[in-house]
Amino acid sequence: MCKMHLRRKGKPESLEVLRPFVDGSGRTPPNQEEAAEKLGVPVATLRTWLWRLRQRYREALRMEVASTVSDPDDVDQELHYLYQILTT
């Protein structure tokens, strides 16, 4: 489930529940059981959604970074640098 996918499906409230699990904002996400209950789904479904959301986020970030470098071989280095900046 990506942001656009959830909005297209008419479930922006789901995005708000899932966002703390992937946005890196430092907010503590609710535990998975609470989030699943809010969304009315089994915990296993929530975990699948989170896995897919994180996967799509990684792909989107990689594509965005790739569009900013002249050499495709520099993407991993740029991602590593971005990670360092965001975690210090």
PDB file of N, CA, C and O in Angstrom:
ATOM      1  N   MET A   1       0.838  -1.178   0.000  1.00  0.00           N
ATOM      2  CA  MET A   1       0.000   0.000   0.000  1.00  0.00           C
ATOM      3  C   MET A   1       0.884   1.243   0.000  1.00  0.00           C
ATOM      4  O   MET A   1       1.619   1.484   0.958  1.00  0.00           O
ATOM      5  N   CYS A   2       0.818   1.998  -1.023  1.00  0.00           N
ATOM      6  CA  CYS A   2       1.560   3.248  -1.044  1.00  0.00           C
ATOM      7  C   CYS A   2       0.581   4.388  -0.819  1.00  0.00           C
ATOM      8  O   CYS A   2      -0.635   4.197  -0.841  1.00  0.00           O
ATOM      9  N   LYS A   3       1.124   5.564  -0.605  1.00  0.00           N
ATOM     10  CA  LYS A   3       0.305   6.726  -0.310  1.00  0.00           C
ATOM     11  C   LYS A   3      -0.753   6.953  -1.387  1.00  0.00           C
ATOM     12  O   LYS A   3      -1.935   7.113  -1.083  1.00  0.00           O
ATOM     13  N   MET A   4      -0.319   6.966  -2.648  1.00  0.00           N
ATOM     14  CA  MET A   4      -1.259   7.193  -3.738  1.00  0.00           C
ATOM     15  C   MET A   4      -2.268   6.053  -3.830  1.00  0.00           C
ATOM     16  O   MET A   4      -3.447   6.289  -4.093  1.00  0.00           O
ATOM     17  N   HIS A   5      -1.813   4.823  -3.616  1.00  0.00           N
ATOM     18  CA  HIS A   5      -2.705   3.674  -3.674  1.00  0.00           C
ATOM     19  C   HIS A   5      -3.793   3.797  -2.611  1.00  0.00           C
ATOM     20  O   HIS A   5      -4.968   3.554  -2.889  1.00  0.00           O
ATOM     21  N   LEU A   6      -3.407   4.167  -1.413  1.00  0.00           N
ATOM     22  CA  LEU A   6      -4.388   4.312  -0.342  1.00  0.00           C
ATOM     23  C   LEU A   6      -5.349   5.458  -0.620  1.00  0.00           C
ATOM     24  O   LEU A   6      -6.540   5.355  -0.324  1.00  0.00           O
ATOM     25  N   ARG A   7      -4.848   6.538  -1.181  1.00  0.00           N
ATOM     26  CA  ARG A   7      -5.741   7.654  -1.503  1.00  0.00           C
ATOM     27  C   ARG A   7      -6.706   7.272  -2.610  1.00  0.00           C
ATOM     28  O   ARG A   7      -7.886   7.618  -2.556  1.00  0.00           O
ATOM     29  N   ARG A   8      -6.205   6.554  -3.622  1.00  0.00           N
ATOM     30  CA  ARG A   8      -7.080   6.125  -4.717  1.00  0.00           C
ATOM     31  C   ARG A   8      -8.158   5.185  -4.213  1.00  0.00           C
ATOM     32  O   ARG A   8      -9.287   5.203  -4.704  1.00  0.00           O
ATOM     33  N   LYS A   9      -7.811   4.364  -3.236  1.00  0.00           N
ATOM     34  CA  LYS A   9      -8.768   3.406  -2.683  1.00  0.00           C
ATOM     35  C   LYS A   9      -9.724   4.078  -1.702  1.00  0.00           C
ATOM     36  O   LYS A   9     -10.625   3.427  -1.174  1.00  0.00           O
ATOM     37  N   GLY A  10      -9.534   5.396  -1.448  1.00  0.00           N
ATOM     38  CA  GLY A  10     -10.405   6.106  -0.533  1.00  0.00           C
ATOM     39  C   GLY A  10     -10.108   5.796   0.922  1.00  0.00           C
ATOM     40  O   GLY A  10     -11.007   5.823   1.763  1.00  0.00           O
ATOM     41  N   LYS A  11      -8.841   5.501   1.227  1.00  0.00           N
ATOM     42  CA  LYS A  11      -8.475   5.127   2.583  1.00  0.00           C
ATOM     43  C   LYS A  11      -7.338   5.997   3.124  1.00  0.00           C
ATOM     44  O   LYS A  11      -6.342   5.463   3.611  1.00  0.00           O
ATOM     45  N   PRO A  12      -7.465   7.315   3.050  1.00  0.00           N
ATOM     46  CA  PRO A  12      -6.390   8.161   3.577  1.00  0.00           C
ATOM     47  C   PRO A  12      -6.196   7.975   5.081  1.00  0.00           C
ATOM     48  O   PRO A  12      -5.100   8.199   5.594  1.00  0.00           O
ATOM     49  N   GLU A  13      -7.257   7.565   5.797  1.00  0.00           N
ATOM     50  CA  GLU A  13      -7.112   7.322   7.238  1.00  0.00           C
ATOM     51  C   GLU A  13      -6.169   6.148   7.482  1.00  0.00           C
ATOM     52  O   GLU A  13      -5.460   6.123   8.488  1.00  0.00           O
ATOM     53  N   SER A  14      -6.155   5.180   6.576  1.00  0.00           N
ATOM     54  CA  SER A  14      -5.225   4.060   6.703  1.00  0.00           C
ATOM     55  C   SER A  14      -3.792   4.551   6.588  1.00  0.00           C
ATOM     56  O   SER A  14      -2.906   4.086   7.304  1.00  0.00           O
ATOM     57  N   LEU A  15      -3.575   5.485   5.689  1.00  0.00           N
ATOM     58  CA  LEU A  15      -2.240   6.043   5.521  1.00  0.00           C
ATOM     59  C   LEU A  15      -1.766   6.704   6.813  1.00  0.00           C
ATOM     60  O   LEU A  15      -0.600   6.572   7.185  1.00  0.00           O
ATOM     61  N   GLU A  16      -2.649   7.402   7.488  1.00  0.00           N
ATOM     62  CA  GLU A  16      -2.270   8.069   8.735  1.00  0.00           C
ATOM     63  C   GLU A  16      -1.881   7.061   9.815  1.00  0.00           C
ATOM     64  O   GLU A  16      -0.996   7.335  10.626  1.00  0.00           O
ATOM     65  N   VAL A  17      -2.523   5.916   9.832  1.00  0.00           N
ATOM     66  CA  VAL A  17      -2.180   4.876  10.805  1.00  0.00           C
ATOM     67  C   VAL A  17      -0.849   4.229  10.442  1.00  0.00           C
ATOM     68  O   VAL A  17      -0.054   3.919  11.328  1.00  0.00           O
ATOM     69  N   LEU A  18      -0.594   4.022   9.149  1.00  0.00           N
ATOM     70  CA  LEU A  18       0.618   3.335   8.705  1.00  0.00           C
ATOM     71  C   LEU A  18       1.845   4.248   8.650  1.00  0.00           C
ATOM     72  O   LEU A  18       2.973   3.775   8.792  1.00  0.00           O
ATOM     73  N   ARG A  19       1.639   5.535   8.448  1.00  0.00           N
ATOM     74  CA  ARG A  19       2.743   6.479   8.273  1.00  0.00           C
ATOM     75  C   ARG A  19       3.820   6.391   9.361  1.00  0.00           C
ATOM     76  O   ARG A  19       5.002   6.369   9.017  1.00  0.00           O
ATOM     77  N   PRO A  20       3.482   6.340  10.635  1.00  0.00           N
ATOM     78  CA  PRO A  20       4.538   6.302  11.655  1.00  0.00           C
ATOM     79  C   PRO A  20       5.453   5.079  11.560  1.00  0.00           C
ATOM     80  O   PRO A  20       6.560   5.088  12.098  1.00  0.00           O
ATOM     81  N   PHE A  21       4.999   4.046  10.888  1.00  0.00           N
ATOM     82  CA  PHE A  21       5.820   2.843  10.750  1.00  0.00           C
ATOM     83  C   PHE A  21       6.911   3.004   9.698  1.00  0.00           C
ATOM     84  O   PHE A  21       7.870   2.234   9.679  1.00  0.00           O
ATOM     85  N   VAL A  22       6.772   4.004   8.819  1.00  0.00           N
ATOM     86  CA  VAL A  22       7.713   4.110   7.697  1.00  0.00           C
ATOM     87  C   VAL A  22       8.306   5.487   7.463  1.00  0.00           C
ATOM     88  O   VAL A  22       9.251   5.604   6.682  1.00  0.00           O
ATOM     89  N   ASP A  23       7.803   6.528   8.096  1.00  0.00           N
ATOM     90  CA  ASP A  23       8.228   7.869   7.700  1.00  0.00           C
ATOM     91  C   ASP A  23       9.537   8.344   8.320  1.00  0.00           C
ATOM     92  O   ASP A  23      10.080   9.361   7.888  1.00  0.00           O
ATOM     93  N   GLY A  24      10.051   7.645   9.307  1.00  0.00           N
ATOM     94  CA  GLY A  24      11.330   8.033   9.889  1.00  0.00           C
ATOM     95  C   GLY A  24      11.288   9.349  10.648  1.00  0.00           C
ATOM     96  O   GLY A  24      12.327   9.973  10.861  1.00  0.00           O
ATOM     97  N   SER A  25      10.122   9.771  11.052  1.00  0.00           N
ATOM     98  CA  SER A  25       9.984  11.063  11.721  1.00  0.00           C
ATOM     99  C   SER A  25      10.438  11.030  13.177  1.00  0.00           C
ATOM    100  O   SER A  25      10.563  12.073  13.820  1.00  0.00           O
ATOM    101  N   GLY A  26      10.679   9.846  13.683  1.00  0.00           N
ATOM    102  CA  GLY A  26      11.065   9.733  15.078  1.00  0.00           C
ATOM    103  C   GLY A  26       9.876   9.527  15.998  1.00  0.00           C
ATOM    104  O   GLY A  26      10.042   9.215  17.177  1.00  0.00           O
ATOM    105  N   ARG A  27       8.665   9.703  15.456  1.00  0.00           N
ATOM    106  CA  ARG A  27       7.480   9.419  16.270  1.00  0.00           C
ATOM    107  C   ARG A  27       7.431   7.926  16.523  1.00  0.00           C
ATOM    108  O   ARG A  27       7.751   7.125  15.645  1.00  0.00           O
ATOM    109  N   THR A  28       7.039   7.567  17.698  1.00  0.00           N
ATOM    110  CA  THR A  28       6.903   6.153  18.015  1.00  0.00           C
ATOM    111  C   THR A  28       5.599   5.645  17.431  1.00  0.00           C
ATOM    112  O   THR A  28       4.524   6.141  17.768  1.00  0.00           O
ATOM    113  N   PRO A  29       5.695   4.652  16.551  1.00  0.00           N
ATOM    114  CA  PRO A  29       4.449   4.129  15.987  1.00  0.00           C
ATOM    115  C   PRO A  29       3.669   3.348  17.044  1.00  0.00           C
ATOM    116  O   PRO A  29       4.251   2.861  18.013  1.00  0.00           O
ATOM    117  N   PRO A  30       2.381   3.230  16.862  1.00  0.00           N
ATOM    118  CA  PRO A  30       1.623   2.381  17.784  1.00  0.00           C
ATOM    119  C   PRO A  30       2.098   0.946  17.600  1.00  0.00           C
ATOM    120  O   PRO A  30       2.725   0.617  16.594  1.00  0.00           O
ATOM    121  N   ASN A  31       1.801   0.109  18.561  1.00  0.00           N
ATOM    122  CA  ASN A  31       2.200  -1.278  18.326  1.00  0.00           C
ATOM    123  C   ASN A  31       1.334  -1.839  17.202  1.00  0.00           C
ATOM    124  O   ASN A  31       0.257  -1.320  16.911  1.00  0.00           O
ATOM    125  N   GLN A  32       1.816  -2.890  16.589  1.00  0.00           N
ATOM    126  CA  GLN A  32       1.136  -3.428  15.416  1.00  0.00           C
ATOM    127  C   GLN A  32      -0.266  -3.931  15.727  1.00  0.00           C
ATOM    128  O   GLN A  32      -1.162  -3.831  14.888  1.00  0.00           O
ATOM    129  N   GLU A  33      -0.460  -4.465  16.911  1.00  0.00           N
ATOM    130  CA  GLU A  33      -1.789  -4.950  17.276  1.00  0.00           C
ATOM    131  C   GLU A  33      -2.793  -3.800  17.332  1.00  0.00           C
ATOM    132  O   GLU A  33      -3.920  -3.934  16.853  1.00  0.00           O
ATOM    133  N   GLU A  34      -2.383  -2.666  17.918  1.00  0.00           N
ATOM    134  CA  GLU A  34      -3.267  -1.502  17.991  1.00  0.00           C
ATOM    135  C   GLU A  34      -3.579  -0.961  16.599  1.00  0.00           C
ATOM    136  O   GLU A  34      -4.722  -0.620  16.295  1.00  0.00           O
ATOM    137  N   ALA A  35      -2.550  -0.888  15.760  1.00  0.00           N
ATOM    138  CA  ALA A  35      -2.751  -0.377  14.403  1.00  0.00           C
ATOM    139  C   ALA A  35      -3.695  -1.290  13.619  1.00  0.00           C
ATOM    140  O   ALA A  35      -4.588  -0.811  12.919  1.00  0.00           O
ATOM    141  N   ALA A  36      -3.500  -2.592  13.736  1.00  0.00           N
ATOM    142  CA  ALA A  36      -4.368  -3.546  13.036  1.00  0.00           C
ATOM    143  C   ALA A  36      -5.809  -3.387  13.501  1.00  0.00           C
ATOM    144  O   ALA A  36      -6.740  -3.435  12.697  1.00  0.00           O
ATOM    145  N   GLU A  37      -5.982  -3.201  14.788  1.00  0.00           N
ATOM    146  CA  GLU A  37      -7.339  -3.024  15.327  1.00  0.00           C
ATOM    147  C   GLU A  37      -7.978  -1.753  14.777  1.00  0.00           C
ATOM    148  O   GLU A  37      -9.153  -1.761  14.410  1.00  0.00           O
ATOM    149  N   LYS A  38      -7.203  -0.642  14.715  1.00  0.00           N
ATOM    150  CA  LYS A  38      -7.726   0.616  14.165  1.00  0.00           C
ATOM    151  C   LYS A  38      -8.156   0.450  12.716  1.00  0.00           C
ATOM    152  O   LYS A  38      -9.137   1.043  12.267  1.00  0.00           O
ATOM    153  N   LEU A  39      -7.403  -0.366  11.999  1.00  0.00           N
ATOM    154  CA  LEU A  39      -7.693  -0.563  10.582  1.00  0.00           C
ATOM    155  C   LEU A  39      -8.699  -1.675  10.331  1.00  0.00           C
ATOM    156  O   LEU A  39      -9.194  -1.836   9.216  1.00  0.00           O
ATOM    157  N   GLY A  40      -8.996  -2.437  11.368  1.00  0.00           N
ATOM    158  CA  GLY A  40      -9.966  -3.518  11.235  1.00  0.00           C
ATOM    159  C   GLY A  40      -9.451  -4.693  10.421  1.00  0.00           C
ATOM    160  O   GLY A  40     -10.206  -5.340   9.696  1.00  0.00           O
ATOM    161  N   VAL A  41      -8.146  -4.963  10.551  1.00  0.00           N
ATOM    162  CA  VAL A  41      -7.540  -6.076   9.813  1.00  0.00           C
ATOM    163  C   VAL A  41      -6.734  -6.945  10.768  1.00  0.00           C
ATOM    164  O   VAL A  41      -6.351  -6.484  11.844  1.00  0.00           O
ATOM    165  N   PRO A  42      -6.470  -8.189  10.398  1.00  0.00           N
ATOM    166  CA  PRO A  42      -5.598  -9.026  11.219  1.00  0.00           C
ATOM    167  C   PRO A  42      -4.168  -8.472  11.219  1.00  0.00           C
ATOM    168  O   PRO A  42      -3.759  -7.784  10.284  1.00  0.00           O
ATOM    169  N   VAL A  43      -3.429  -8.777  12.259  1.00  0.00           N
ATOM    170  CA  VAL A  43      -2.043  -8.315  12.374  1.00  0.00           C
ATOM    171  C   VAL A  43      -1.219  -8.805  11.178  1.00  0.00           C
ATOM    172  O   VAL A  43      -0.368  -8.073  10.671  1.00  0.00           O
ATOM    173  N   ALA A  44      -1.464 -10.022  10.733  1.00  0.00           N
ATOM    174  CA  ALA A  44      -0.723 -10.550   9.578  1.00  0.00           C
ATOM    175  C   ALA A  44      -0.951  -9.684   8.339  1.00  0.00           C
ATOM    176  O   ALA A  44      -0.021  -9.470   7.561  1.00  0.00           O
ATOM    177  N   THR A  45      -2.157  -9.190   8.148  1.00  0.00           N
ATOM    178  CA  THR A  45      -2.457  -8.304   7.015  1.00  0.00           C
ATOM    179  C   THR A  45      -1.720  -6.990   7.165  1.00  0.00           C
ATOM    180  O   THR A  45      -1.146  -6.478   6.203  1.00  0.00           O
ATOM    181  N   LEU A  46      -1.734  -6.441   8.373  1.00  0.00           N
ATOM    182  CA  LEU A  46      -1.008  -5.198   8.628  1.00  0.00           C
ATOM    183  C   LEU A  46       0.467  -5.375   8.306  1.00  0.00           C
ATOM    184  O   LEU A  46       1.067  -4.505   7.674  1.00  0.00           O
ATOM    185  N   ARG A  47       1.055  -6.471   8.722  1.00  0.00           N
ATOM    186  CA  ARG A  47       2.475  -6.710   8.459  1.00  0.00           C
ATOM    187  C   ARG A  47       2.758  -6.812   6.970  1.00  0.00           C
ATOM    188  O   ARG A  47       3.791  -6.337   6.497  1.00  0.00           O
ATOM    189  N   THR A  48       1.853  -7.425   6.235  1.00  0.00           N
ATOM    190  CA  THR A  48       2.003  -7.499   4.785  1.00  0.00           C
ATOM    191  C   THR A  48       1.937  -6.105   4.175  1.00  0.00           C
ATOM    192  O   THR A  48       2.750  -5.760   3.317  1.00  0.00           O
ATOM    193  N   TRP A  49       0.968  -5.303   4.615  1.00  0.00           N
ATOM    194  CA  TRP A  49       0.845  -3.938   4.116  1.00  0.00           C
ATOM    195  C   TRP A  49       2.116  -3.147   4.408  1.00  0.00           C
ATOM    196  O   TRP A  49       2.615  -2.427   3.543  1.00  0.00           O
ATOM    197  N   LEU A  50       2.642  -3.280   5.630  1.00  0.00           N
ATOM    198  CA  LEU A  50       3.851  -2.545   5.996  1.00  0.00           C
ATOM    199  C   LEU A  50       5.041  -2.980   5.149  1.00  0.00           C
ATOM    200  O   LEU A  50       5.841  -2.145   4.726  1.00  0.00           O
ATOM    201  N   TRP A  51       5.158  -4.265   4.903  1.00  0.00           N
ATOM    202  CA  TRP A  51       6.256  -4.761   4.080  1.00  0.00           C
ATOM    203  C   TRP A  51       6.163  -4.159   2.683  1.00  0.00           C
ATOM    204  O   TRP A  51       7.157  -3.690   2.129  1.00  0.00           O
ATOM    205  N   ARG A  52       4.958  -4.177   2.122  1.00  0.00           N
ATOM    206  CA  ARG A  52       4.759  -3.628   0.776  1.00  0.00           C
ATOM    207  C   ARG A  52       4.996  -2.126   0.741  1.00  0.00           C
ATOM    208  O   ARG A  52       5.613  -1.615  -0.194  1.00  0.00           O
ATOM    209  N   LEU A  53       4.510  -1.416   1.753  1.00  0.00           N
ATOM    210  CA  LEU A  53       4.687   0.032   1.818  1.00  0.00           C
ATOM    211  C   LEU A  53       6.164   0.392   1.908  1.00  0.00           C
ATOM    212  O   LEU A  53       6.627   1.306   1.226  1.00  0.00           O
ATOM    213  N   ARG A  54       6.895  -0.320   2.743  1.00  0.00           N
ATOM    214  CA  ARG A  54       8.335  -0.067   2.865  1.00  0.00           C
ATOM    215  C   ARG A  54       9.062  -0.377   1.568  1.00  0.00           C
ATOM    216  O   ARG A  54       9.967   0.354   1.164  1.00  0.00           O
ATOM    217  N   GLN A  55       8.668  -1.454   0.923  1.00  0.00           N
ATOM    218  CA  GLN A  55       9.278  -1.835  -0.361  1.00  0.00           C
ATOM    219  C   GLN A  55       9.049  -0.737  -1.393  1.00  0.00           C
ATOM    220  O   GLN A  55       9.983  -0.332  -2.085  1.00  0.00           O
ATOM    221  N   ARG A  56       7.831  -0.258  -1.502  1.00  0.00           N
ATOM    222  CA  ARG A  56       7.513   0.796  -2.471  1.00  0.00           C
ATOM    223  C   ARG A  56       8.227   2.095  -2.120  1.00  0.00           C
ATOM    224  O   ARG A  56       8.665   2.828  -3.007  1.00  0.00           O
ATOM    225  N   TYR A  57       8.343   2.378  -0.834  1.00  0.00           N
ATOM    226  CA  TYR A  57       9.050   3.577  -0.405  1.00  0.00           C
ATOM    227  C   TYR A  57      10.521   3.499  -0.823  1.00  0.00           C
ATOM    228  O   TYR A  57      11.080   4.464  -1.344  1.00  0.00           O
ATOM    229  N   ARG A  58      11.140   2.332  -0.587  1.00  0.00           N
ATOM    230  CA  ARG A  58      12.545   2.152  -0.993  1.00  0.00           C
ATOM    231  C   ARG A  58      12.700   2.335  -2.496  1.00  0.00           C
ATOM    232  O   ARG A  58      13.624   3.012  -2.947  1.00  0.00           O
ATOM    233  N   GLU A  59      11.811   1.744  -3.266  1.00  0.00           N
ATOM    234  CA  GLU A  59      11.875   1.851  -4.725  1.00  0.00           C
ATOM    235  C   GLU A  59      11.714   3.309  -5.174  1.00  0.00           C
ATOM    236  O   GLU A  59      12.449   3.780  -6.042  1.00  0.00           O
ATOM    237  N   ALA A  60      10.760   4.010  -4.585  1.00  0.00           N
ATOM    238  CA  ALA A  60      10.523   5.406  -4.953  1.00  0.00           C
ATOM    239  C   ALA A  60      11.720   6.273  -4.589  1.00  0.00           C
ATOM    240  O   ALA A  60      12.120   7.140  -5.367  1.00  0.00           O
ATOM    241  N   LEU A  61      12.292   6.046  -3.414  1.00  0.00           N
ATOM    242  CA  LEU A  61      13.460   6.810  -2.996  1.00  0.00           C
ATOM    243  C   LEU A  61      14.637   6.537  -3.924  1.00  0.00           C
ATOM    244  O   LEU A  61      15.337   7.465  -4.328  1.00  0.00           O
ATOM    245  N   ARG A  62      14.858   5.269  -4.263  1.00  0.00           N
ATOM    246  CA  ARG A  62      15.947   4.902  -5.166  1.00  0.00           C
ATOM    247  C   ARG A  62      15.759   5.584  -6.529  1.00  0.00           C
ATOM    248  O   ARG A  62      16.718   6.109  -7.095  1.00  0.00           O
ATOM    249  N   MET A  63      14.542   5.577  -7.051  1.00  0.00           N
ATOM    250  CA  MET A  63      14.278   6.215  -8.347  1.00  0.00           C
ATOM    251  C   MET A  63      14.509   7.720  -8.279  1.00  0.00           C
ATOM    252  O   MET A  63      15.052   8.317  -9.209  1.00  0.00           O
ATOM    253  N   GLU A  64      14.096   8.323  -7.180  1.00  0.00           N
ATOM    254  CA  GLU A  64      14.289   9.765  -7.027  1.00  0.00           C
ATOM    255  C   GLU A  64      15.773  10.116  -6.972  1.00  0.00           C
ATOM    256  O   GLU A  64      16.221  11.051  -7.635  1.00  0.00           O
ATOM    257  N   VAL A  65      16.526   9.366  -6.182  1.00  0.00           N
ATOM    258  CA  VAL A  65      17.962   9.612  -6.088  1.00  0.00           C
ATOM    259  C   VAL A  65      18.628   9.357  -7.443  1.00  0.00           C
ATOM    260  O   VAL A  65      19.512  10.111  -7.850  1.00  0.00           O
ATOM    261  N   ALA A  66      18.216   8.312  -8.132  1.00  0.00           N
ATOM    262  CA  ALA A  66      18.789   8.000  -9.451  1.00  0.00           C
ATOM    263  C   ALA A  66      18.578   9.149 -10.431  1.00  0.00           C
ATOM    264  O   ALA A  66      19.400   9.369 -11.321  1.00  0.00           O
ATOM    265  N   SER A  67      17.491   9.871 -10.271  1.00  0.00           N
ATOM    266  CA  SER A  67      17.224  10.985 -11.184  1.00  0.00           C
ATOM    267  C   SER A  67      18.095  12.202 -10.890  1.00  0.00           C
ATOM    268  O   SER A  67      18.095  13.161 -11.660  1.00  0.00           O
ATOM    269  N   THR A  68      18.839  12.172  -9.780  1.00  0.00           N
ATOM    270  CA  THR A  68      19.662  13.330  -9.408  1.00  0.00           C
ATOM    271  C   THR A  68      21.148  13.120  -9.642  1.00  0.00           C
ATOM    272  O   THR A  68      21.933  14.054  -9.475  1.00  0.00           O
ATOM    273  N   VAL A  69      21.551  11.918 -10.022  1.00  0.00           N
ATOM    274  CA  VAL A  69      22.978  11.649 -10.234  1.00  0.00           C
ATOM    275  C   VAL A  69      23.238  11.394 -11.718  1.00  0.00           C
ATOM    276  O   VAL A  69      22.368  10.911 -12.442  1.00  0.00           O
ATOM    277  N   SER A  70      24.434  11.725 -12.147  1.00  0.00           N
ATOM    278  CA  SER A  70      24.762  11.535 -13.564  1.00  0.00           C
ATOM    279  C   SER A  70      25.214  10.108 -13.867  1.00  0.00           C
ATOM    280  O   SER A  70      25.071   9.633 -14.993  1.00  0.00           O
ATOM    281  N   ASP A  71      25.755   9.430 -12.864  1.00  0.00           N
ATOM    282  CA  ASP A  71      26.243   8.061 -13.052  1.00  0.00           C
ATOM    283  C   ASP A  71      25.388   7.112 -12.223  1.00  0.00           C
ATOM    284  O   ASP A  71      25.347   7.251 -11.000  1.00  0.00           O
ATOM    285  N   PRO A  72      24.708   6.157 -12.839  1.00  0.00           N
ATOM    286  CA  PRO A  72      23.867   5.215 -12.091  1.00  0.00           C
ATOM    287  C   PRO A  72      24.619   4.451 -10.997  1.00  0.00           C
ATOM    288  O   PRO A  72      24.013   3.988 -10.030  1.00  0.00           O
ATOM    289  N   ASP A  73      25.915   4.324 -11.151  1.00  0.00           N
ATOM    290  CA  ASP A  73      26.706   3.631 -10.133  1.00  0.00           C
ATOM    291  C   ASP A  73      26.813   4.432  -8.839  1.00  0.00           C
ATOM    292  O   ASP A  73      27.248   3.900  -7.819  1.00  0.00           O
ATOM    293  N   ASP A  74      26.421   5.708  -8.870  1.00  0.00           N
ATOM    294  CA  ASP A  74      26.509   6.566  -7.684  1.00  0.00           C
ATOM    295  C   ASP A  74      25.273   6.500  -6.791  1.00  0.00           C
ATOM    296  O   ASP A  74      25.265   7.093  -5.712  1.00  0.00           O
ATOM    297  N   VAL A  75      24.239   5.799  -7.215  1.00  0.00           N
ATOM    298  CA  VAL A  75      22.976   5.779  -6.463  1.00  0.00           C
ATOM    299  C   VAL A  75      23.182   5.234  -5.054  1.00  0.00           C
ATOM    300  O   VAL A  75      22.725   5.847  -4.088  1.00  0.00           O
ATOM    301  N   ASP A  76      23.854   4.105  -4.917  1.00  0.00           N
ATOM    302  CA  ASP A  76      24.051   3.520  -3.589  1.00  0.00           C
ATOM    303  C   ASP A  76      24.857   4.435  -2.683  1.00  0.00           C
ATOM    304  O   ASP A  76      24.563   4.558  -1.494  1.00  0.00           O
ATOM    305  N   GLN A  77      25.869   5.074  -3.242  1.00  0.00           N
ATOM    306  CA  GLN A  77      26.682   6.008  -2.458  1.00  0.00           C
ATOM    307  C   GLN A  77      25.836   7.193  -1.984  1.00  0.00           C
ATOM    308  O   GLN A  77      25.952   7.619  -0.836  1.00  0.00           O
ATOM    309  N   GLU A  78      24.996   7.716  -2.857  1.00  0.00           N
ATOM    310  CA  GLU A  78      24.121   8.831  -2.489  1.00  0.00           C
ATOM    311  C   GLU A  78      23.113   8.416  -1.422  1.00  0.00           C
ATOM    312  O   GLU A  78      22.850   9.173  -0.488  1.00  0.00           O
ATOM    313  N   LEU A  79      22.549   7.218  -1.556  1.00  0.00           N
ATOM    314  CA  LEU A  79      21.603   6.728  -0.556  1.00  0.00           C
ATOM    315  C   LEU A  79      22.288   6.566   0.793  1.00  0.00           C
ATOM    316  O   LEU A  79      21.709   6.887   1.831  1.00  0.00           O
ATOM    317  N   HIS A  80      23.506   6.072   0.780  1.00  0.00           N
ATOM    318  CA  HIS A  80      24.263   5.911   2.029  1.00  0.00           C
ATOM    319  C   HIS A  80      24.513   7.283   2.659  1.00  0.00           C
ATOM    320  O   HIS A  80      24.362   7.451   3.870  1.00  0.00           O
ATOM    321  N   TYR A  81      24.889   8.248   1.846  1.00  0.00           N
ATOM    322  CA  TYR A  81      25.123   9.601   2.348  1.00  0.00           C
ATOM    323  C   TYR A  81      23.839  10.194   2.933  1.00  0.00           C
ATOM    324  O   TYR A  81      23.863  10.800   4.005  1.00  0.00           O
ATOM    325  N   LEU A  82      22.734  10.020   2.234  1.00  0.00           N
ATOM    326  CA  LEU A  82      21.442  10.504   2.725  1.00  0.00           C
ATOM    327  C   LEU A  82      21.100   9.864   4.064  1.00  0.00           C
ATOM    328  O   LEU A  82      20.646  10.542   4.986  1.00  0.00           O
ATOM    329  N   TYR A  83      21.318   8.564   4.165  1.00  0.00           N
ATOM    330  CA  TYR A  83      21.061   7.856   5.420  1.00  0.00           C
ATOM    331  C   TYR A  83      21.914   8.437   6.552  1.00  0.00           C
ATOM    332  O   TYR A  83      21.420   8.644   7.660  1.00  0.00           O
ATOM    333  N   GLN A  84      23.186   8.698   6.274  1.00  0.00           N
ATOM    334  CA  GLN A  84      24.067   9.266   7.294  1.00  0.00           C
ATOM    335  C   GLN A  84      23.571  10.630   7.770  1.00  0.00           C
ATOM    336  O   GLN A  84      23.572  10.915   8.967  1.00  0.00           O
ATOM    337  N   ILE A  85      23.152  11.458   6.835  1.00  0.00           N
ATOM    338  CA  ILE A  85      22.661  12.791   7.190  1.00  0.00           C
ATOM    339  C   ILE A  85      21.399  12.695   8.048  1.00  0.00           C
ATOM    340  O   ILE A  85      21.242  13.426   9.026  1.00  0.00           O
ATOM    341  N   LEU A  86      20.516  11.796   7.671  1.00  0.00           N
ATOM    342  CA  LEU A  86      19.234  11.702   8.378  1.00  0.00           C
ATOM    343  C   LEU A  86      19.334  11.038   9.753  1.00  0.00           C
ATOM    344  O   LEU A  86      18.455  11.225  10.594  1.00  0.00           O
ATOM    345  N   THR A  87      20.371  10.284   9.981  1.00  0.00           N
ATOM    346  CA  THR A  87      20.490   9.560  11.253  1.00  0.00           C
ATOM    347  C   THR A  87      21.468  10.212  12.229  1.00  0.00           C
ATOM    348  O   THR A  87      21.693   9.685  13.318  1.00  0.00           O
ATOM    349  N   THR A  88      22.049  11.346  11.855  1.00  0.00           N
ATOM    350  CA  THR A  88      22.967  12.022  12.798  1.00  0.00           C
ATOM    351  C   THR A  88      22.357  13.256  13.358  1.00  0.00           C
ATOM    352  O   THR A  88      22.984  13.945  14.163  1.00  0.00           O
TER     353      THR A  88
END
